[in-house]
Amino acid sequence: MCGAKVLHSGRLKARPSSECFDAKVDMRWTGTGELVIVGGPSDTPVDGCTEHRESTSQRRLASAQGSVLAGGVNLAPYPSSNAALSVFSETSTLTCPEKTLADLIVANDRTGIRDWAAPKTIAEINAEVAALDAAQRDQLASVILDSNADAASRDLLLRTMRAVLAKPDLGFYAEIWSYTYIEMVEGGFFGTCGHLFLSPTAWPGLSDHDARWVLIHESFHSFNCLNGGPIGSLNEGSAIWIAKSSFPEGVDPAETWAEATYGTKLYYRDIAGNPDFPLEAPAAPSGKLIEVYQRLSALDPSQLPWNSTERLVTCFDRYWAGLDRNVDFFAVWLPSVAQATAQMLADPDCRPV
């Protein structure tokens, strides 16, 4: 026991809490009164949330007798004259209402938007972005844009992002841009995990149409990278196809997902001098990636077998490997593509599994 000292009289004298002594306790408690139980739930507002408490107190009168020996002195030689048994328990939980996308936009909370979107499906994100009014979507772009762009480049970025977010099936780009930094640095256009690189001299000179294709394409590489997406030809092909299928103005009917993917494979073989550029299906796709790719497949006239490496390679070898990519794109390449696509469509083994 601490905080007291035993006197010869058997009484205790208060001492500093650091002073302690040994005691031997041998007591027997007996309940004598009725058990009284009180308590219940209570709710308290805390910073916009609710603290819910469940408390219970149980008490009954009792008697106690026995001994408390310290230094050879019994500190409790007589039965108790007033005693009770009691126990108290309490649990508490803090519940905060989920902030809506509109709330997070008003709060200018880019991280909150990222966290809001993380557990949602692509369809859920698309639906909530589509439910915003035009002014809210415009502000959404301003909140999620993180870039070192100057005023002119930033204006084109925002204009492009707003055009993309206005498309009902592209609302999920709000999540991509909530975790992707857009860096203006020389070296062309490039996208990877959570990071885009755009040339500060080339970007401002793009038309709105071309800016949309570039930003959709490069941002999709960030999505692919963080969602178990493919590497190589299908990584490029999917980024090309989502841009062209979402804004199809000026797209030739021969420009399909197969043309984008197999054309990439042949570009690296015939123009870049790399015959081993990968052609693989995504090995460990997230649910979000599968959801997006299924939509891309539904829009694809070529029915590229995107979810099977075996079929991707087999169909390339059968119908595309003999084509030459180092030719005029419109006069020679696209007519040859149309013929290869027709042959592939007639082959039941060249469809998604």
Secondary structure, 3 states (H helix, E strand, C coil): CECEEECCCCCEEECCCCCECCCEEEEEEEECCCCEEEEEEEEEEECCEEEEEEEEEEEEEEEEEEEEEECCEECCCCCCCCEEEEEEEEEEEEECCCCCHHHHHHCCCHHHHHHHHCCCCHHHHHHHHHCCCHHHHHHHHHHHCCECCCHHHHHHHHHHHHHHHCCHHHCCHHHHHHCCEEEECCCCEEEECCEEEECCCCHHHCCHHHHHHHHHHHHHHHHHHHCCCCCHHHHHHHHHHHHHHHCCCCCCCCCCHHHHHHHHHHHHHHCCCCCCCCECCCCCCCHHHHHHHHHHHHCCCCCCCCCCHHHHHHHHHHHCCCCCCCCCHHHHHHHHHHHHHHHHHCCHHHCCC
